[in-house]
Amino acid sequence: LDLLAQLGGAVMAARGYGAPEAEEIGRRVLELCDRLDPSPTVVVALLGLGSALSVGGRYGEAEAIWAMTRSINEEVQDPAAEVEIDWQVGFTRTFMGDLAAGHECLQRARQRYEPVAHAWLSSFGGAPGPLALATDGVNRVASGYLDEGVRLADRGIAMARELGHPLTTCFTVALGGAVLRLFRGDWQAAADFADEVDEIATREHLPFFQVAAKLYRGQAIGYLGDPARAVEVIEEGLDAWEAMGTVAYRGFWLVALAEFERAEGHGDRALAIVDDGLSEVRASGGNLTEPLLLCRRASLLAPRDRAAAIAGFEEAIGTARTMGAHLYELRAATEFARFHLDLGDASAARAALEPIASWFTEGLDTTFPLEATAVLDRL
């Protein structure tokens, strides 16, 4: 079990978190755990299987593993294992769209993490303290706390760099640097972090993150003005991730891919991409990007089916509100208000946008609050 737990972390780093080999190791770990007394190694080894299932988009199966690890650790009472469980469950819950539960787990993980006492966890896939900070930063940005999220993520990145563990640093910079900036619409900063991720991943032979860097860069390229190149780069990245068994997170890239296809005049192709994305996230349970996909679908339908567009915008806003994803609610409401303004209905535009726009008290100088303000200024 000790050997497989170490090997699982190495395989996920070198072959991809959703690689078939990672799940094979995890299944063998599960067999061994049934024959061994509870221990911290049993808990951490099982968490490796949970990671492989989660990245493979099999969130329900991953949740069953998380529950098993918690049950085992109730007997073991190992504080380090509890931190690792909280960070991994918090990460998964965040990308499933359960932001409140994810934040609760991640907050516990980052508050209880002790760099020296928990250093042994790094060899199983990364230090949970910096990763919990970075993930909670993404969680808070999606929840609408745009500046708080950056502060948390930047603390995580600084901690990872101080620890000097390459995989931890790469993962933390990828999540708290590039992904968080893409969530906020800080396109150039995201591109800069993508370059850093690529440099670490290339040097340390971490192909999963080399592909991730390509995807981050592709999205940034599109929003910085080159949608044709962005389509090419994102499609290459998604194909490479699929070959690694990575299913989770695709919805985030498909939203951008659809937008860039539309910018290139390929409306039907963009709509097909969004429909595929909605099917994928609903099948996997990785629902954090569902409001963005619904909003993009509604905007694509607007020129051809007004009633369907209205229903789509309302569903996007309602889904984001249920998640507590205030940033995504703002983005959908901004699009909905633009739709109403194009029809000459300023009253409906105001009703759609003003309530959520007035909720925001930080990050008002970032992309999406500024877009909302620009629409309100038209009223």
Contacts in CASP RR format, 6 or more apart in sequence:
PFRMAT RR
TARGET T0000
AUTHOR 0000-0000-0000
METHOD contacts of the structure
MODEL  1
LDLLAQLGGAVMAARGYGAPEAEEIGRRVLELCDRLDPSPTVVVALLGLG
SALSVGGRYGEAEAIWAMTRSINEEVQDPAAEVEIDWQVGFTRTFMGDLA
AGHECLQRARQRYEPVAHAWLSSFGGAPGPLALATDGVNRVASGYLDEGV
RLADRGIAMARELGHPLTTCFTVALGGAVLRLFRGDWQAAADFADEVDEI
ATREHLPFFQVAAKLYRGQAIGYLGDPARAVEVIEEGLDAWEAMGTVAYR
GFWLVALAEFERAEGHGDRALAIVDDGLSEVRASGGNLTEPLLLCRRASL
LAPRDRAAAIAGFEEAIGTARTMGAHLYELRAATEFARFHLDLGDASAAR
AALEPIASWFTEGLDTTFPLEATAVLDRL
1 29 0 8 1.000
1 32 0 8 1.000
1 33 0 8 1.000
1 36 0 8 1.000
1 41 0 8 1.000
1 42 0 8 1.000
1 45 0 8 1.000
2 41 0 8 1.000
4 25 0 8 1.000
4 26 0 8 1.000
4 28 0 8 1.000
4 29 0 8 1.000
4 32 0 8 1.000
4 45 0 8 1.000
5 29 0 8 1.000
5 41 0 8 1.000
5 44 0 8 1.000
5 45 0 8 1.000
5 48 0 8 1.000
5 124 0 8 1.000
6 123 0 8 1.000
6 124 0 8 1.000
7 25 0 8 1.000
8 22 0 8 1.000
8 25 0 8 1.000
8 26 0 8 1.000
8 48 0 8 1.000
8 124 0 8 1.000
9 22 0 8 1.000
9 48 0 8 1.000
9 123 0 8 1.000
9 124 0 8 1.000
9 125 0 8 1.000
11 19 0 8 1.000
11 21 0 8 1.000
11 22 0 8 1.000
11 25 0 8 1.000
12 18 0 8 1.000
12 19 0 8 1.000
12 22 0 8 1.000
12 48 0 8 1.000
12 51 0 8 1.000
12 52 0 8 1.000
12 125 0 8 1.000
12 208 0 8 1.000
13 125 0 8 1.000
13 167 0 8 1.000
13 206 0 8 1.000
13 208 0 8 1.000
14 205 0 8 1.000
14 206 0 8 1.000
14 207 0 8 1.000
15 21 0 8 1.000
15 22 0 8 1.000
15 207 0 8 1.000
15 208 0 8 1.000
15 244 0 8 1.000
16 22 0 8 1.000
16 55 0 8 1.000
16 207 0 8 1.000
16 208 0 8 1.000
16 244 0 8 1.000
16 245 0 8 1.000
16 246 0 8 1.000
17 51 0 8 1.000
17 52 0 8 1.000
17 54 0 8 1.000
17 55 0 8 1.000
17 56 0 8 1.000
17 208 0 8 1.000
17 244 0 8 1.000
17 246 0 8 1.000
18 52 0 8 1.000
18 55 0 8 1.000
18 56 0 8 1.000
18 244 0 8 1.000
18 245 0 8 1.000
18 246 0 8 1.000
18 247 0 8 1.000
19 52 0 8 1.000
19 244 0 8 1.000
19 245 0 8 1.000
20 245 0 8 1.000
22 48 0 8 1.000
22 51 0 8 1.000
22 52 0 8 1.000
23 49 0 8 1.000
23 52 0 8 1.000
23 53 0 8 1.000
25 49 0 8 1.000
26 45 0 8 1.000
26 46 0 8 1.000
26 48 0 8 1.000
26 49 0 8 1.000
26 52 0 8 1.000
27 49 0 8 1.000
29 45 0 8 1.000
29 46 0 8 1.000
29 48 0 8 1.000
29 49 0 8 1.000
30 46 0 8 1.000
30 49 0 8 1.000
32 45 0 8 1.000
33 42 0 8 1.000
33 45 0 8 1.000
33 46 0 8 1.000
33 72 0 8 1.000
36 42 0 8 1.000
38 72 0 8 1.000
38 73 0 8 1.000
38 75 0 8 1.000
38 76 0 8 1.000
39 76 0 8 1.000
40 73 0 8 1.000
40 76 0 8 1.000
40 78 0 8 1.000
40 80 0 8 1.000
40 81 0 8 1.000
42 72 0 8 1.000
42 76 0 8 1.000
43 69 0 8 1.000
43 72 0 8 1.000
43 73 0 8 1.000
43 76 0 8 1.000
43 78 0 8 1.000
43 81 0 8 1.000
43 84 0 8 1.000
43 85 0 8 1.000
44 81 0 8 1.000
44 84 0 8 1.000
44 121 0 8 1.000
44 124 0 8 1.000
45 124 0 8 1.000
46 65 0 8 1.000
46 68 0 8 1.000
46 69 0 8 1.000
46 72 0 8 1.000
47 65 0 8 1.000
47 66 0 8 1.000
47 69 0 8 1.000
47 84 0 8 1.000
47 85 0 8 1.000
47 88 0 8 1.000
47 124 0 8 1.000
48 124 0 8 1.000
49 65 0 8 1.000
50 61 0 8 1.000
50 62 0 8 1.000
50 65 0 8 1.000
50 66 0 8 1.000
50 88 0 8 1.000
51 62 0 8 1.000
51 88 0 8 1.000
53 59 0 8 1.000
53 60 0 8 1.000
53 61 0 8 1.000
53 62 0 8 1.000
53 65 0 8 1.000
54 62 0 8 1.000
54 88 0 8 1.000
54 91 0 8 1.000
54 92 0 8 1.000
54 95 0 8 1.000
54 248 0 8 1.000
55 245 0 8 1.000
55 246 0 8 1.000
55 247 0 8 1.000
55 248 0 8 1.000
56 245 0 8 1.000
56 246 0 8 1.000
56 247 0 8 1.000
56 248 0 8 1.000
56 284 0 8 1.000
57 247 0 8 1.000
57 248 0 8 1.000
57 284 0 8 1.000
57 285 0 8 1.000
57 286 0 8 1.000
58 247 0 8 1.000
58 284 0 8 1.000
59 92 0 8 1.000
59 96 0 8 1.000
59 248 0 8 1.000
59 284 0 8 1.000
59 285 0 8 1.000
59 286 0 8 1.000
60 285 0 8 1.000
62 92 0 8 1.000
63 92 0 8 1.000
66 85 0 8 1.000
66 88 0 8 1.000
66 89 0 8 1.000
66 92 0 8 1.000
69 81 0 8 1.000
69 85 0 8 1.000
70 85 0 8 1.000
73 81 0 8 1.000
73 82 0 8 1.000
73 85 0 8 1.000
79 112 0 8 1.000
79 114 0 8 1.000
79 117 0 8 1.000
79 118 0 8 1.000
80 114 0 8 1.000
80 117 0 8 1.000
80 118 0 8 1.000
80 120 0 8 1.000
80 121 0 8 1.000
82 112 0 8 1.000
83 108 0 8 1.000
83 109 0 8 1.000
83 112 0 8 1.000
83 113 0 8 1.000
83 118 0 8 1.000
83 121 0 8 1.000
83 128 0 8 1.000
83 129 0 8 1.000
83 132 0 8 1.000
84 109 0 8 1.000
84 121 0 8 1.000
84 124 0 8 1.000
84 128 0 8 1.000
86 105 0 8 1.000
86 106 0 8 1.000
86 108 0 8 1.000
86 109 0 8 1.000
86 112 0 8 1.000
86 128 0 8 1.000
86 132 0 8 1.000
87 105 0 8 1.000
87 106 0 8 1.000
87 109 0 8 1.000
87 110 0 8 1.000
87 128 0 8 1.000
87 129 0 8 1.000
87 131 0 8 1.000
87 132 0 8 1.000
87 135 0 8 1.000
88 128 0 8 1.000
89 102 0 8 1.000
89 105 0 8 1.000
90 101 0 8 1.000
90 102 0 8 1.000
90 103 0 8 1.000
90 104 0 8 1.000
90 105 0 8 1.000
90 106 0 8 1.000
90 109 0 8 1.000
90 132 0 8 1.000
90 135 0 8 1.000
90 139 0 8 1.000
91 102 0 8 1.000
91 106 0 8 1.000
91 131 0 8 1.000
91 135 0 8 1.000
93 99 0 8 1.000
93 101 0 8 1.000
93 102 0 8 1.000
93 105 0 8 1.000
94 102 0 8 1.000
94 103 0 8 1.000
94 106 0 8 1.000
94 135 0 8 1.000
94 138 0 8 1.000
94 139 0 8 1.000
94 142 0 8 1.000
94 288 0 8 1.000
95 248 0 8 1.000
95 249 0 8 1.000
95 286 0 8 1.000
95 288 0 8 1.000
96 285 0 8 1.000
96 286 0 8 1.000
96 287 0 8 1.000
96 288 0 8 1.000
97 286 0 8 1.000
97 287 0 8 1.000
97 288 0 8 1.000
97 323 0 8 1.000
97 325 0 8 1.000
98 323 0 8 1.000
99 139 0 8 1.000
99 142 0 8 1.000
99 143 0 8 1.000
99 288 0 8 1.000
99 323 0 8 1.000
99 324 0 8 1.000
99 325 0 8 1.000
100 324 0 8 1.000
102 139 0 8 1.000
103 136 0 8 1.000
103 139 0 8 1.000
103 140 0 8 1.000
103 143 0 8 1.000
106 132 0 8 1.000
106 135 0 8 1.000
106 136 0 8 1.000
106 139 0 8 1.000
107 136 0 8 1.000
109 128 0 8 1.000
109 129 0 8 1.000
109 132 0 8 1.000
110 129 0 8 1.000
110 132 0 8 1.000
110 133 0 8 1.000
110 136 0 8 1.000
110 152 0 8 1.000
113 127 0 8 1.000
113 128 0 8 1.000
113 129 0 8 1.000
113 132 0 8 1.000
115 127 0 8 1.000
115 129 0 8 1.000
115 159 0 8 1.000
115 163 0 8 1.000
118 127 0 8 1.000
118 128 0 8 1.000
118 129 0 8 1.000
119 127 0 8 1.000
121 127 0 8 1.000
121 128 0 8 1.000
122 163 0 8 1.000
122 165 0 8 1.000
122 167 0 8 1.000
122 168 0 8 1.000
125 167 0 8 1.000
125 168 0 8 1.000
126 165 0 8 1.000
126 167 0 8 1.000
126 168 0 8 1.000
126 171 0 8 1.000
127 159 0 8 1.000
127 160 0 8 1.000
127 163 0 8 1.000
127 165 0 8 1.000
127 168 0 8 1.000
129 156 0 8 1.000
129 159 0 8 1.000
130 156 0 8 1.000
130 157 0 8 1.000
130 159 0 8 1.000
130 160 0 8 1.000
130 163 0 8 1.000
130 168 0 8 1.000
130 169 0 8 1.000
130 172 0 8 1.000
131 156 0 8 1.000
131 160 0 8 1.000
131 168 0 8 1.000
131 171 0 8 1.000
131 172 0 8 1.000
131 175 0 8 1.000
133 152 0 8 1.000
133 153 0 8 1.000
133 155 0 8 1.000
133 156 0 8 1.000
133 159 0 8 1.000
133 172 0 8 1.000
134 152 0 8 1.000
134 153 0 8 1.000
134 156 0 8 1.000
134 157 0 8 1.000
134 160 0 8 1.000
134 171 0 8 1.000
134 172 0 8 1.000
134 175 0 8 1.000
134 176 0 8 1.000
134 177 0 8 1.000
134 180 0 8 1.000
135 175 0 8 1.000
135 176 0 8 1.000
136 149 0 8 1.000
136 152 0 8 1.000
136 153 0 8 1.000
137 148 0 8 1.000
137 149 0 8 1.000
137 150 0 8 1.000
137 152 0 8 1.000
137 153 0 8 1.000
137 176 0 8 1.000
137 180 0 8 1.000
138 149 0 8 1.000
138 153 0 8 1.000
138 175 0 8 1.000
138 176 0 8 1.000
138 179 0 8 1.000
138 180 0 8 1.000
138 183 0 8 1.000
139 149 0 8 1.000
140 148 0 8 1.000
140 149 0 8 1.000
140 152 0 8 1.000
141 149 0 8 1.000
141 150 0 8 1.000
141 180 0 8 1.000
141 183 0 8 1.000
141 184 0 8 1.000
141 327 0 8 1.000
142 183 0 8 1.000
142 288 0 8 1.000
142 325 0 8 1.000
142 327 0 8 1.000
142 328 0 8 1.000
143 324 0 8 1.000
143 325 0 8 1.000
143 326 0 8 1.000
143 327 0 8 1.000
144 325 0 8 1.000
144 326 0 8 1.000
144 327 0 8 1.000
144 330 0 8 1.000
144 360 0 8 1.000
145 362 0 8 1.000
146 184 0 8 1.000
146 327 0 8 1.000
146 360 0 8 1.000
146 362 0 8 1.000
146 363 0 8 1.000
146 366 0 8 1.000
146 369 0 8 1.000
147 362 0 8 1.000
147 363 0 8 1.000
148 362 0 8 1.000
149 180 0 8 1.000
150 180 0 8 1.000
150 184 0 8 1.000
153 175 0 8 1.000
153 176 0 8 1.000
153 177 0 8 1.000
153 180 0 8 1.000
154 176 0 8 1.000
156 172 0 8 1.000
156 176 0 8 1.000
157 169 0 8 1.000
157 172 0 8 1.000
157 173 0 8 1.000
157 176 0 8 1.000
157 177 0 8 1.000
159 172 0 8 1.000
160 168 0 8 1.000
160 169 0 8 1.000
160 171 0 8 1.000
160 172 0 8 1.000
160 173 0 8 1.000
161 169 0 8 1.000
163 169 0 8 1.000
166 200 0 8 1.000
166 203 0 8 1.000
166 204 0 8 1.000
166 206 0 8 1.000
167 204 0 8 1.000
167 206 0 8 1.000
169 200 0 8 1.000
170 197 0 8 1.000
170 200 0 8 1.000
170 201 0 8 1.000
170 204 0 8 1.000
170 206 0 8 1.000
170 209 0 8 1.000
171 209 0 8 1.000
173 193 0 8 1.000
173 196 0 8 1.000
173 197 0 8 1.000
173 200 0 8 1.000
174 193 0 8 1.000
174 197 0 8 1.000
174 209 0 8 1.000
174 212 0 8 1.000
174 213 0 8 1.000
174 216 0 8 1.000
176 193 0 8 1.000
177 189 0 8 1.000
177 190 0 8 1.000
177 193 0 8 1.000
178 190 0 8 1.000
178 193 0 8 1.000
178 194 0 8 1.000
178 197 0 8 1.000
178 212 0 8 1.000
178 213 0 8 1.000
178 216 0 8 1.000
179 190 0 8 1.000
179 216 0 8 1.000
181 187 0 8 1.000
181 189 0 8 1.000
181 190 0 8 1.000
181 193 0 8 1.000
182 190 0 8 1.000
182 216 0 8 1.000
182 219 0 8 1.000
182 220 0 8 1.000
182 252 0 8 1.000
183 327 0 8 1.000
184 366 0 8 1.000
184 367 0 8 1.000
184 368 0 8 1.000
185 223 0 8 1.000
185 366 0 8 1.000
185 367 0 8 1.000
185 368 0 8 1.000
186 366 0 8 1.000
186 367 0 8 1.000
187 220 0 8 1.000
187 223 0 8 1.000
187 224 0 8 1.000
187 367 0 8 1.000
188 220 0 8 1.000
188 224 0 8 1.000
190 216 0 8 1.000
190 219 0 8 1.000
190 220 0 8 1.000
191 216 0 8 1.000
191 217 0 8 1.000
191 220 0 8 1.000
191 221 0 8 1.000
191 224 0 8 1.000
193 216 0 8 1.000
194 213 0 8 1.000
194 214 0 8 1.000
194 216 0 8 1.000
194 217 0 8 1.000
194 220 0 8 1.000
195 213 0 8 1.000
195 217 0 8 1.000
197 209 0 8 1.000
197 212 0 8 1.000
197 213 0 8 1.000
197 216 0 8 1.000
198 209 0 8 1.000
198 210 0 8 1.000
198 213 0 8 1.000
198 214 0 8 1.000
198 217 0 8 1.000
200 206 0 8 1.000
200 209 0 8 1.000
201 207 0 8 1.000
201 208 0 8 1.000
201 209 0 8 1.000
201 210 0 8 1.000
201 212 0 8 1.000
201 213 0 8 1.000
202 210 0 8 1.000
207 244 0 8 1.000
208 241 0 8 1.000
208 244 0 8 1.000
208 246 0 8 1.000
211 237 0 8 1.000
211 240 0 8 1.000
211 241 0 8 1.000
211 244 0 8 1.000
212 241 0 8 1.000
214 233 0 8 1.000
214 236 0 8 1.000
214 237 0 8 1.000
214 240 0 8 1.000
215 233 0 8 1.000
215 234 0 8 1.000
215 237 0 8 1.000
215 238 0 8 1.000
215 241 0 8 1.000
215 253 0 8 1.000
217 233 0 8 1.000
218 229 0 8 1.000
218 230 0 8 1.000
218 233 0 8 1.000
218 234 0 8 1.000
219 230 0 8 1.000
219 234 0 8 1.000
219 253 0 8 1.000
219 256 0 8 1.000
221 229 0 8 1.000
221 230 0 8 1.000
221 233 0 8 1.000
222 229 0 8 1.000
222 230 0 8 1.000
222 256 0 8 1.000
222 260 0 8 1.000
223 230 0 8 1.000
223 256 0 8 1.000
227 259 0 8 1.000
227 260 0 8 1.000
227 261 0 8 1.000
227 263 0 8 1.000
227 264 0 8 1.000
228 260 0 8 1.000
228 264 0 8 1.000
230 256 0 8 1.000
230 257 0 8 1.000
230 260 0 8 1.000
231 257 0 8 1.000
231 260 0 8 1.000
231 261 0 8 1.000
231 264 0 8 1.000
234 253 0 8 1.000
234 256 0 8 1.000
234 257 0 8 1.000
234 260 0 8 1.000
235 257 0 8 1.000
238 250 0 8 1.000
238 253 0 8 1.000
238 257 0 8 1.000
241 250 0 8 1.000
247 280 0 8 1.000
247 284 0 8 1.000
248 284 0 8 1.000
248 286 0 8 1.000
250 277 0 8 1.000
250 280 0 8 1.000
250 281 0 8 1.000
251 277 0 8 1.000
251 280 0 8 1.000
251 281 0 8 1.000
251 289 0 8 1.000
251 292 0 8 1.000
251 293 0 8 1.000
252 288 0 8 1.000
252 289 0 8 1.000
252 292 0 8 1.000
254 273 0 8 1.000
254 274 0 8 1.000
254 276 0 8 1.000
254 277 0 8 1.000
254 280 0 8 1.000
254 289 0 8 1.000
254 293 0 8 1.000
255 274 0 8 1.000
255 289 0 8 1.000
255 292 0 8 1.000
255 293 0 8 1.000
255 296 0 8 1.000
257 270 0 8 1.000
257 273 0 8 1.000
258 270 0 8 1.000
258 271 0 8 1.000
258 273 0 8 1.000
258 274 0 8 1.000
258 296 0 8 1.000
258 300 0 8 1.000
259 270 0 8 1.000
259 296 0 8 1.000
261 267 0 8 1.000
261 269 0 8 1.000
261 270 0 8 1.000
261 273 0 8 1.000
262 270 0 8 1.000
262 300 0 8 1.000
267 300 0 8 1.000
270 296 0 8 1.000
270 300 0 8 1.000
271 297 0 8 1.000
271 300 0 8 1.000
271 301 0 8 1.000
274 293 0 8 1.000
274 296 0 8 1.000
274 297 0 8 1.000
274 300 0 8 1.000
275 297 0 8 1.000
277 293 0 8 1.000
278 290 0 8 1.000
278 293 0 8 1.000
278 294 0 8 1.000
278 297 0 8 1.000
281 287 0 8 1.000
281 289 0 8 1.000
281 290 0 8 1.000
281 293 0 8 1.000
282 290 0 8 1.000
287 319 0 8 1.000
287 323 0 8 1.000
288 323 0 8 1.000
288 325 0 8 1.000
290 319 0 8 1.000
291 316 0 8 1.000
291 317 0 8 1.000
291 318 0 8 1.000
291 319 0 8 1.000
291 320 0 8 1.000
291 323 0 8 1.000
291 325 0 8 1.000
291 328 0 8 1.000
291 329 0 8 1.000
291 331 0 8 1.000
291 332 0 8 1.000
292 316 0 8 1.000
292 328 0 8 1.000
292 331 0 8 1.000
292 332 0 8 1.000
294 312 0 8 1.000
294 313 0 8 1.000
294 315 0 8 1.000
294 316 0 8 1.000
294 319 0 8 1.000
294 332 0 8 1.000
295 312 0 8 1.000
295 313 0 8 1.000
295 316 0 8 1.000
295 328 0 8 1.000
295 331 0 8 1.000
295 332 0 8 1.000
295 335 0 8 1.000
297 312 0 8 1.000
298 308 0 8 1.000
298 309 0 8 1.000
298 310 0 8 1.000
298 311 0 8 1.000
298 312 0 8 1.000
298 313 0 8 1.000
298 315 0 8 1.000
298 316 0 8 1.000
298 332 0 8 1.000
298 335 0 8 1.000
298 336 0 8 1.000
298 339 0 8 1.000
299 309 0 8 1.000
299 335 0 8 1.000
299 339 0 8 1.000
301 308 0 8 1.000
301 309 0 8 1.000
301 312 0 8 1.000
302 309 0 8 1.000
302 339 0 8 1.000
302 342 0 8 1.000
306 343 0 8 1.000
309 339 0 8 1.000
310 339 0 8 1.000
313 332 0 8 1.000
313 335 0 8 1.000
313 336 0 8 1.000
313 339 0 8 1.000
313 352 0 8 1.000
314 336 0 8 1.000
316 328 0 8 1.000
316 332 0 8 1.000
316 336 0 8 1.000
317 329 0 8 1.000
317 332 0 8 1.000
317 333 0 8 1.000
317 336 0 8 1.000
317 352 0 8 1.000
317 356 0 8 1.000
318 329 0 8 1.000
320 326 0 8 1.000
320 328 0 8 1.000
320 329 0 8 1.000
320 332 0 8 1.000
321 329 0 8 1.000
326 356 0 8 1.000
326 359 0 8 1.000
326 360 0 8 1.000
327 368 0 8 1.000
329 356 0 8 1.000
330 356 0 8 1.000
330 357 0 8 1.000
330 360 0 8 1.000
330 368 0 8 1.000
330 369 0 8 1.000
330 372 0 8 1.000
331 368 0 8 1.000
331 371 0 8 1.000
333 352 0 8 1.000
333 353 0 8 1.000
333 355 0 8 1.000
333 356 0 8 1.000
333 357 0 8 1.000
333 372 0 8 1.000
334 353 0 8 1.000
334 357 0 8 1.000
334 368 0 8 1.000
334 371 0 8 1.000
334 372 0 8 1.000
334 375 0 8 1.000
336 349 0 8 1.000
336 352 0 8 1.000
336 353 0 8 1.000
337 349 0 8 1.000
337 350 0 8 1.000
337 352 0 8 1.000
337 353 0 8 1.000
337 372 0 8 1.000
337 375 0 8 1.000
337 376 0 8 1.000
338 349 0 8 1.000
338 375 0 8 1.000
340 346 0 8 1.000
340 348 0 8 1.000
340 349 0 8 1.000
340 352 0 8 1.000
341 349 0 8 1.000
341 375 0 8 1.000
341 378 0 8 1.000
341 379 0 8 1.000
346 379 0 8 1.000
349 375 0 8 1.000
349 379 0 8 1.000
350 376 0 8 1.000
350 379 0 8 1.000
353 372 0 8 1.000
353 375 0 8 1.000
353 376 0 8 1.000
354 376 0 8 1.000
357 369 0 8 1.000
357 372 0 8 1.000
357 373 0 8 1.000
357 376 0 8 1.000
360 369 0 8 1.000
363 369 0 8 1.000
364 370 0 8 1.000
364 373 0 8 1.000
END
